[in-house]
Amino acid sequence: MDMKTPLSLALVFVSVFAVYCFNHALSTTVTYDHRALVIDGKRRVLQSGSIHYPRSTPEVWPELIWKSKEGGLDVIETYVFWNYHEPVRGEYYFEGRFDLVKFVRTVQEAGLMVHLRIGPYACAEWNYGGFPLWLHFIPGIQFRTTNDLFKKEMLRFLAKIVGLMKEEKLFASQGGPIILAQVENEYELVEWAYGVAGELYINWAAEAAISLNTTVPWVMCRQEDAPDPIINTCNGFYCDQFTPNSPSKPKMWTENYSGWFKSFGYPIPHRPVEDLAFAVARFFEMGGTFHNYYMYFGGTNFGRTAGGPLVATSYDYDAPIDEYGFIRQPKWGHLRDLHLAIKHCEEYLIRSDPTHQQLGHNLEAHIYYKSSIKCAAFLANYDSELDANVTFNGNLYFLPAWSVSILPDCKNVIFNTAKVVSQRILAHTTTANKLILSATSWSWYVEKPGVWGNNSFTESRLLEQINTTKDTSDYLWYTTSINIMPGQSKEVFLLIESLGHAALIFVNKRLVAFGYGNHDDASFSINEKISLVEGNNTLDVLSMMVGLQNFGPWFDVQGAGIFSVVLIDPWNNKYDVSAEEWTYQVGLEGEYLGLDKVIHANSSLWIKGSVPPINRTLIWYKVSFLAPQGNGPLALNLTSMGKGQAWVNGQSIGRYWPAYLSPSEGCTENCDYRGEYDSTKCQKNCGQPAQTLYHVPRSWVHPVQNLLVLHEELGGDPTKISVLTRTGQEICSFVSEDDPQPADFWIPNMGFRSRSPQARLTCEQGWHITSINFASFGSPQGNCGAFSVGTCHANILSMIQKACIGEEQCSVPVSTANLGDPCPGVLKTLAIEAICGD
């Protein structure tokens, strides 16, 4: 019994070209024709995945890229983030997480290629869409239109990035890994709002890109009118029906959403891998040759990088590699097998256009011929309900609903998108080190509501927040006085209207209300009955941003902050306070004092006590903690907190808001993958926060003492915070005798080297199988994590234990010859549950 997973010959073949060309710094020519990208004269079928370098840390880039390569990718795609590379006009930053050159070189070292999406508009749920805010304050500028000021700045940044890549010899013609570049991004979605100026702008952007002479093709994603020679590409959940705007351009898919992003107050999106694989297979079936997952690894919106409004700190995206860098199964494994199956068809895909054959209602085949007798085929059932048996080339094939089978020789099925035989991960075993330290371990600092410093200023009107803060802080204080004369009602309604995103309301320094919007509509209003006193009363409003808008026409001028304040007495008399004198203070006092900084950890400003105050608004907390042992990433469990920001050793891990619960309805326990997917289908965690765990990279913590600082806006209990790290995982395999053989067992022109399906178990790198909790061959019942023995059962536990325990991976042939036959004549299944650990 062969219990070790063989090295995939197909995966080795996938990377041979990249390793040879790029690691040996050979000049590579990249062009295109109507079928594909042409690299050194040869058409290529390419799988790509998005990894945004600032959403992880340089220490883990090699591992993420290695896992991407092992998953069958050829190309890594990334945006370039203008606002962090040029935070001040003319002052550039390319260090740490923003070391673009290092990231591209890391991809090159792995033998993969790069698609560099320079933009410079990114969208990407990134703050302000990637534009630096100083751009907004250039007098007379208008973004993304035929505005000379904007075009000048855009061309200057494009030239900066292209020049940097040339200096470092990173384009393919210089021996580097960059084979594609992108200008602009999804402009088609907003072009209508700019009229003729939008059309002229797109033509200019194309000319500007070509003038930079990158020597590699340029693309415009989701841009039907992209001028030649720019390639227009497809973005979406499905792109099989996409047709380029010229018969000379290849069919390319630059954003296939592996899931969707999280937003505070929303359920967690999930895209089943059966549907994702179906979409990919249909794309290649119908003539596609370049495909990219958005995202393959999503990562984390550290600091205040999250766009908005109200995009969560986690950018996990339900991607094949999760936010912490762990492989997400079965998504990663099922897609890896898909990539292998498509790679086995590459020589056919690049030789011809597909020939269509109708097989029945909602049933069809597309055949690619290499010669009159050699072909590869895709058989598709795009019915969302009915399974089918079809006849193709004289053979009978079973096609589950909403699935595609891949036949690299027009005869043998090596992959079906609906048959998931990859292992599953039930749950991650974690150890928790709770931050309930000694009585003197916590320190705190309480802010007082309202203006706090001598750098405040006064205006006789309400100011828009972004233009006032210039995004130097999420916070802006609006403060005014309300005078109640004798005889006037002291009981009034306070009506406040805001463009977004959230606000705390204090009357006479007492919290009376909290209001907030959501991702789809950040605006909100507060209508609160308040009690005033005779004479002078103070009204303090802390308006809070949760990420600048990153998408939509004229998104750059969308505002935030309060725009109307009205008092209404019991007789419905209205007193508009909006035009009264208001005093403004940008930022929080704690920000000004630098309480998040390590150098102020021992400041006398901090108060120590036996028990920290809980459920207090506008309070800063500080504590030291020991990181759990190991090399893996950490997570802070902030379920007990309300809303705020957190720092570890001075590094911002982002905004948190576990107090914002998603609607209680709209989720489903068992999602049916069949039928078209959108981001509201298959949602999880209704009635729960969008995020409770917050990523802390291991490189940010010290072996001994570490400093955690939190700014809590609403109120929470910091003593219930815990720090977690993963120490293992429970994995399962469930494979039947009639499942396809592994795609990497296929040998071109020879067939399968084994006729048996394989049950495979693989731990994360560095972990090993420590125990087998369940093993049965026959008719096991239940799901992963809750298997039970069926009426037909062969007790193979000791066999599996002997073969797998102590190994990082093992493979078991699913056959009666190997496992015995407890019930002849019955289709049998092998089910295994195992524990991985260090």
N, C-alpha and C positions, 0 to 999 in steps of 0.2 A: 504494500500500500504506500503510494507516494504521498507523504504528508507535508512536504514543503512546497509552498507556492513557487512555481518556476518563474524565473525572470522573464518578463514579457518581451518576446522577440519583436513584436510590433512596436512596443514603446521604444525599444532601442532604435528601431528603424526610423521612428518619428523624429528622433533628435539627432540622427547622424548628420543630416544636412546642416542643421544649425551649429552643431559642435564644430564640424569641419570648417565651415565658412567663417564663423564669427570668432571662435577661439584662436584661429590662425590668422586673423586680421586680413583676410583676403578681400579684395574689392569685389562687391556684389552688385549686380545690376538688377533693379526692380522696375518692372513695367507692368502692363496689364493688357488683356484682350477681352473679348466678350464673355469668356468662360471663367477666367480666374486671374489672380495676380501671377505674374510670370517672373520668376527669380532665376537669374542666370540662364534664361532661355527655356525654363521648364515651368509649366503651369503647376500651381500648388493648391492643395486643399488644406486649409488652415483652421485650427481651433484656437480660440483666443479667450482670455479672461481678464477682467478688470481688477486691478489692485492699485489703490491710491496710496502712494508712499507716505503722505503725512498721517494717514489713518492707522498706521502702525509705527514701529520704531526700527531703526537700522539694524538693531541686534537680531530681529526676527525676520528681516527681509529674505535672507538666504533660505530659511526653512519654509516660508510661505511660497517662494518661487519653486523650491524643490518639490513641494507637495503639488503644486500646480503642474509641474512637468510630469510627475508620476501619475497625475490624473489625466494625462494625454494632451496637454496644451502645447501649442507651438509658439504662441505669441502672448505677451503681457501688454495690456492696454492701460494707460493712465492719462488722466487730465494733468494739466500744469496749472498751479494755483497762483495767479497773479498777485492777489492781495497779500500773500505771505512772502512771496519772492521780492516784492517791491513795496514794503509797508509805508515807505516815504518816497516820494517821487525822486528817482535818481539814486536811491540807496537800496542795494540789492542784498538779499539774504538767501544763501543756499547751504545751510548747515543743519545738523541734527536730522530731524524728521523731514526736513525740506531740502536735503542734499540730493537734488535731482540727478546729478551726474553719477553719484555713487549708486543710486537705485538702478539707473540704466545699466551701469557696469555690472551690478549684481545679477541682473537678468542675463546679460551677455555671458557672464562666467558660468551660468547654468546651461548655456547652449540654447537659449530661447531668443526670440525676436521681440521687437517692441513696436507698438503703435502709439505714437506720441500725439495726444490730443491737446494741441497748444491753445486752441480757442481764439482769443483768451477767455471768452465766456465759457464757463463750465456748467452752470446749474448745479448738478451733483448734490443737491440738498446741502450745499456749502454756503457759508455766510456771504451774502451779497452776490451769490453766483460766481464767486471768485474774483470779482472786481475789487480793486482797492477803493476805500471810501474817499480818499483824497481826489479821486477822479471826479466824483460828484460835485466837488466844490470849485472846479475850474469854471469861471464865468462863461456862460453861453454854451456849455457842452450839452449834448444830447447823446445818449448811449445807443449803439446798434442801429444807426441810421446814417444818412449822408451828411453828417456833421463833420466839418473839417477838423475841429478840435479833437473829437473822438477818434477819427481815423488816424490822425497824427500819433496819438498816444497808443492806439492799438498796434499800428505798424511798428512803432518803436519797440514795444514789448515783443511782438512776434520776431523782429529782427534780433533782439537780445537773446531769446531762447534758441533760435536757429543758429545764431553766431556762436553761442556757447556749445551747442552740440557739435558744430563744425570744428571748433577749437579742440574739443576733446576727441575728435575723430569717431563720432558715434553714429553717423549715418552709414547705411549699408555700403554705399559706394566708397567709403573710407575704411571699410573693414569693421564697422560697428553694427549693432543689432537693430537700428531703427529702419524699418521697411515701409512705414506709412506715417503720415502726419495729417492732422485735422485742423481746419480753420473754421471758425464759428461753431455753432452747436444748436441743432433743432430750431433753426430760425423760422422754418416753414410754419411752425405752430403760432408764431406771433407776427409774421410778415404782413398779414392783413391790416394790422393796426398802424403800420407805417406807410401804407399806400405805395405810390410810385417810388418814394424815397427808399423804401425797403428793397425793392427790386434793384435800384441803382447801387445800394449798399452791398448786396450780395455779389453783384458783378465786380464791384471794387475789391471786396474781400478776396475773391478768387484771383484777381489780377495781382493783388498784393502778395498772396501766398506764393504764386508761381514766380514772382519776381525775386523771391528769396533763394531760389535755385537750391533746393534741398537735395535734388537728384533722386528723390523717391516720390511716389504718387501722393497727391493730396486728396482728402475726402471731405465732404460735407454731409453730416448725418442728418437724415430726415429733411432733405432739401431737394424737392422735386425739380426746381429750376436751377440746380447747380450748373454753372457754365462749364463747357469743355475746357480743359481736360480733367476738371475736378470730378471725382466719382461721387455720385449721390448714393447714400446707403440707407438702410432701413433700421428703425428702432421700434420695439414693441414686444408684446408677448408672443406674437406670431408674425412671421415674415415670409411664409411659403408663397404667398400670392404677390409678393413684391416684384416689380419690374423696373430696372434702371431706366433713366431718361434718355439713354442712347444705346443702340444695338452694339456699340463698341465697348461698353462698360460691363464689368462683371457684377454678378448678384451678390451683394455683401450685406451682412447683418452686424451692425456695430453695438447694439444694445438689446440683448435678450435677457429680460429681467428674471433672475433666478428666484426672486421673491419680491419683496417691496420694503421700503424703509419704514421705521417706526416713528410714530409721533406721540407726544405726550397726550394722554386722554383718549387714545385709540386702541383697539385690539391689536394683537400681534399678527402680522401677515404671514401666511405660509403658502408656498406653491408646491404641490406634490411633484415628486420627481418623475412620476409616470407622465404627467402632462408636459413637464419641461423637456423630457427626452422625446416625446411625441413631436413637440414643436421643432426641435433641432432636426430630427430625422426627416420630417416633412420638408424642411428648408433644403436639405441636401438632396432629397428625393426629387425636388422640383427645380434643380439647377443651381442651387447655392454652392459657393466654394470657400467663403470666408465667413466665420461666425464667431461672435464674442459674447461671453456671459457678462452681464452687468448685474450683480458683481460675482466674481469667483471667490474673492475674499473682501468683505465689506469693511470690517475694522471698527474704529471708534472715533467719534467726533470729540477729540480732546479739547480742553479749553473752551473757547467760545467760537469754535470753527463751524458748529452746526448751523445750517441755514434755517430758513423759516418761512412762516413762523412755526414755532413749537416742534421742530424736528428733534427727536430724542438724541441723547448722547451716544447710544448704541447705534452703529450703522451695520448691524449684523447681516441684514438683507436676506436672511434664510439661505445664505450662500453655501456652496459646497465645502468651504473652509469657514468655520464660525468666527465670531468676533475675537476669540481668544487664540486663534490659530490652530484649533483642533479640527480634524477631519469630521465633517458631518455626514453620517451614514443614515440611510443608504444612498443619499443624494450623490456624494462624491464617487462612490464605487459604481453605481449604476451608470453615471455619465462617463466614467473612465471606460467601462465596457462598450458604451455607445461610440466613443471616440475611436476605440480599437476597431470596431466593426466598420465604421466609415473609412478609417485609414486603409483597411483591407480592400476597399472599393476604389481607392484613389486613382489607380491607373486607368480605371474605366471612366470615372467621373471627369477626368481631364481630357479624355479622348473625344468625347462626343456630347451632343445635347441629348437629353432624355427622350425616349420614345414612350408614348403614353398608351396604356391598354386598360380599358374599362373592364372590371371584373364583376360588376353587379351594382346594386344601389348603394351609394356611398362607399364603394369598393373600387380600388384602382391599383394599377402597377405602373411604375416608371422604370424603364430598362435602359442601361447604359452599355453600349457595345464597344468592345475593344477590337473585335473582328466579327465576322459573320457567325462564328460559332462560340465565341467567348464573350460573356456578359456578366454584369452585376445587376441586381434588381432590388427595388423597394416595393413591398406590398403594403398597402394602406387601407385601414378601415376607419374612416373618419365619421362614422355614425357615433353619436354620443350615448347610445343605449344598447344597440344590438350587436352581439358577437356574431361571427360568421365563419363558415368554411368556404374556401375559394379554391378553384382549380387554376393552376398556373403551370404552363409547360408540361401538362399531363400529370402533375402531382397535386395532391390535396394538402391544403394548409389551413390551420386554424388561426383566425385573427380576432383577438379580443376587441371589443369596441374601443374606439379612440386609441388605436395603436398602429405601429408600423413594424414590419419585420424586414430585416436586412439579409439579403442572400448574396454573398460575394461571388458566387459562381452560378447564379440564377437557379440554384437547386437547394442548397443547404442553408437553413436558417441559423445564423450565429448570434442573433440578437432580436428581441422583441421589446418595444418600449414599455409595454404594460407588465412584463414578467420581470419582477425585481428579485434577483437571486443574490444580490450583494448583501453583506451582513448589515445588521441594524444595531444601533446603539440605543439601549434602553434608557440608561441614565448615567450620569457621571457621579461617581462616589466622591464626596468632598469632605475635608476636615475643616472645622470651623474654630478659629481662635477668636473668641469674643473679646471685644474691647471693654470688658468690665474689669478695670484695673483697680489699683489700691485707691483708697478714699481721697488721696491727694493727687491722683494722676490726671484728673480733668481740670482744665482751666477754661475761662470764658470771658467774653467782653460783650456787654449789652449796649447797643446803639440806642440813642434817643430819637424819636421821630422828628423829622423836620430838618431845617437848615442847620448845618453843623460847623461851617468854616467861614473864614473871611473872604473866600474867593467866590461867594455867592453873588448874584446880580438880580436886578429887578426890571420887570417889564409890565406895562399896563395891558397885557393880553396873554392868552395862552399860546405857548410856543410848541411847535412840532418837535418831537423828541430827537429824531435822528440828526436833524440839522443842528440841534443844540448840543448833544453829547458827542457828535462826530464818531459814535460807536467806540469811544474810549472806555465806556462802562455800559453795563446793562441798565443802569439805574439813573433816574432823574427825579429829584424832589420838586414838587410844585407846592408852594406854601402861600397862604393868604389869610386875611383876618375877616371875620364876620362880626359886625357890631349889632347887637340887639338892644333896641331902645325900650324904655319902660312902656308897657302896654302891648308890645309886639309878642306874637306867639313864640314860645320857646320850643315848641314841638313842630318840626317841619320835615318835609321829605327832601332828601338830597339826591338829585338826579345828575349823575356823571356819565358822560359818553366819551369813549376812547376809541382811537384807531387800533389799539392793541399795544402790548400783548397781554399784560396783567397789571393790576394795581392794588396796593394796600391803602385804605382810607383811614385817617386818624382825625378825630375831632377832639380838640383840647387834649391832645397827646394820648388819646385812648382809641384803640383799634375798634372801628365800627363796621368795616366791610372789606371784602376781598372780591375782586372781579377778574375775569380772564376770558380770553377767546379760545379758539381752537385752530388747528392747522389750516382748515379750509376757509375759515373766517375769523381772523384775529381780532376783529372789532368786538366791543361789548359795551353794555351799559349797566350802571348800578343805580338802583332806586331803593334808598334806605331811609327809614324813619329815624331821625336823630333828635337828641335833646340838647339844646343850647342853654347858655346862661345869660342873664342880663349883662350887657356890657360887651367886652371884647371876647371873641372866641377864635381859636386857631383851627384852620383846616390844612392838614398836611396830606398830600397825595404822593406816594412813592410809585411812580410808573416804571414798569419793568419790561425790558425787551427779552425775548427768547429766540434770538436768531433773526438776522435781517432777511427780508424776502429775497428769494433766489430765482424766481421763475415768473414769467408772464410778460405781456407787453408793458413797457414803461415801468417795469418793476423797480427800477432804480430810483423813482421819485415817489414810490408808495411810502406813506408816512406812518408814524406811531405816536403814542402818547395821547393825553386827554385833549379834547377840543371843545367841550361844553360842560359848564358847571352851573346848575340852576337849583335854587331853593324854592319849594312850593309850600305855602302855608295851608292851614286847614280850610281856608276860604278859596283855595285854588289861585291865590295871587302868586305870581312868579317873580323871582328876583334873580336876574342873570348875573352871576358872579364872574363870568368869563372875561369881561372887560375891566375887572378891577385890577388893582396892583398885585402882581404875583412875584414872589421871590423864588429864585431857582438855584439849585445846587446839583452839579453833575457828580454822580458817583456816591458811594457810601463812605462814611467816615473810616470804617475799617479798611477799605481799599486804600484810602489816602494814607492811613497809618502803616500800611504794608503788613497787616496781620497775617496774610497768607504766606509771607516770606519766612524762610528758615532763619534769617539773621535776626528776626524779631521774636523768635520762639521764647526767649527769656526776658522779654520786655516786661517792665513793671505794670504795663497797662492790663495785662492778663490778671484775672482774679482766680484764686484757688480756693476751693472749699471742700467740705466733706462729700457733698452731693451736687452735681451740676444742675442748674435750673432746667426744667423740661417744659415743653409746650409753650415756649416763649418766642415771640416774634423778634426779628432783627437782632439775633444773637450769634456771636461767633464762639465756636468751640475749638479746643486744642487738646490733643492727647498724644502720647508716645506709645508705640506698639512694636512688638517683635514680629517680623514677618514669618509665616510658616516656612519650614524647611523645604528645600527643593529648588528646581530651576524653572518651574512653570510659572505662568502668569497668575496674578492674584485678582480677586474680586472683592469689592466692598458691598456688603449687604446693607442697603440703606432703607429697607422697608419701614423702619420705625421713624423715618424723618418725613418732613413735609415738602418743602421746595427750597432749593438753594444751589450752592456750588461747593465743590470739595477740592482739596489740594493734598498731595502726598509729597513730602519733602520739597515743597515749593512748586511742584509740577501740577498744573490743573488737570484733573481727570474729567472735568466737564460739569454741566448743569444736571441737577437731579430734581425729580418731581414725582415721587411715589404717591403723594396725596391725590393726584389727579387720576381718577379711575375711569376706565373705559365704560361705554354703555353696557348694560347687563345682557343685552340681546344682540344677535348678529353672528354668533359663533356656532360651529357645528362639531360634534364629537367625532363623527366619522365622515370625513369629507370625501365626496365622490369626485375623483380626478377627471372623470369623463365630461366632455363639453368644454366650451371656451372658458378660459380663466380670466379673472380680473382681480385687482388687489383686495376686493372685499369678499372674495370667495375663500373659503377654508380658513377663516380667521380663528385665532385662539385667544384665550385669557380674557374673555368678556367679563366685565365687572371687576377687573384687576388693573393694577398699574401697567403701563407699557414697559416699564423698566424698573427693576429693583436692585439688580447687580450692576456694579460699575467697575470697568476694567482698570486695573493698575498693572502696567508692564513690569515684569520682574526687574528690568534694568533700572527702574526708577526707585527701587527699594534697596536698603542696606542690609547686610547680614545681621546687624544688631538693632539699635534703636532707629525708629522711623517716626516722622512727624506727620500727623493727620490734622488738618485744619478744615473746618466746615463753617460756611456762613448759612445759617438757617433763617429763612424769611417768614415762614408761617408758624412753625412750632413743631417740635418732634422730641424724641427721646434718644439722645446719643448713646446712652449706656447699653442700648440693645443692638448697636452696630456690631457686625462681625466681619472679620476678614477671612476669605476662603481661598483655598487652592485645590486643584484637582489632583487626586492621588491615584485614580484608577477609573475604570469604566466597565460596565456590564454590556457584553456584546452577544448577539444572537445570530444564528443562521437557520434558514428554513428553506430547504431545496427539495424538489420532487424529482422523481425519475424521468419525467417528461419535460423538465425544464431544459433550455438550450445549454449546450456545452459552452465553456468559457470562450470568449472571443479570442483570447490569446492562445488557445489550443488549435486555432485554425492555421493551417500551413497552405499558402497559395499553391494551386495546381496539384495538391495532394489530399486536402481535406483535413478532418480532425485527427489529431494524434491520439485522441482518446474519445470513446463514444459515451463516456459517462459525464453527467453534470458533476460539479464540484461544490461542496460546502466549504467555504473559506472563512477563516477567522484571522483577523489582523489587529494587533494592538498599535496604539500610537508609538512612535519611535521612542525607545528607551524603556517602554513597559513590556511585560511578558505575561503570558497566560498563567495565572496562579491557581485557578481552580476551574473545574467543570461542574456546574450546578445541575445540569439536565442534559440528557442525551437519549434520544429514542429514534428508532427507525421503524416505520410502520404507518400508523395513523394518529400521530400526536395531535392533541387538541389545544385550543387557546392561542394566545398571541405572545409575542416576545415579552419575557418577564413573567408570564403566567402560563407556561406550557404545562400540559399534563399528559400522561400516558393514555393512548387510545385503546380500542379493542384489539388492534393489531400492534404488537410491540416486540421489538428485539432489543434486549438490554445490552447496549454497546458502551455503557458508561466507562468501564475500565479500559476499553480499547481507545476511546477518545482521550481519556486522561493520559494514558501512556504516550500517545502520539503528540499531544498538544501542550501539556503542562511544561512550563519552562521555556517555551518557544515564543518568539515575537509574532509568528504567524504559522498557520498550518492549513492544510487542504485535504479534504476527505472525499474520495470518489463516492458518488451516490449510486450504488448498484448493489444488487443481491450478491454478485460475485465477491464483493468486498465486505458487505455487512451482514450477509445471511438473508434468508427469506422466511420471515415469520408467518406470512400469509400468501401463498402462491396465488397468482391471478389477480391480485389487488394492487392498484397503483400505490406506491409507498413514498413516504416523505421522511427526510432526515431533519430533525430539530435539535439544535444545540444551544445551550446557554453557557457562557463562560465569563470569568472575571479577569480583567487585565489590571496589573499593578506594577509598582517598581520594586 
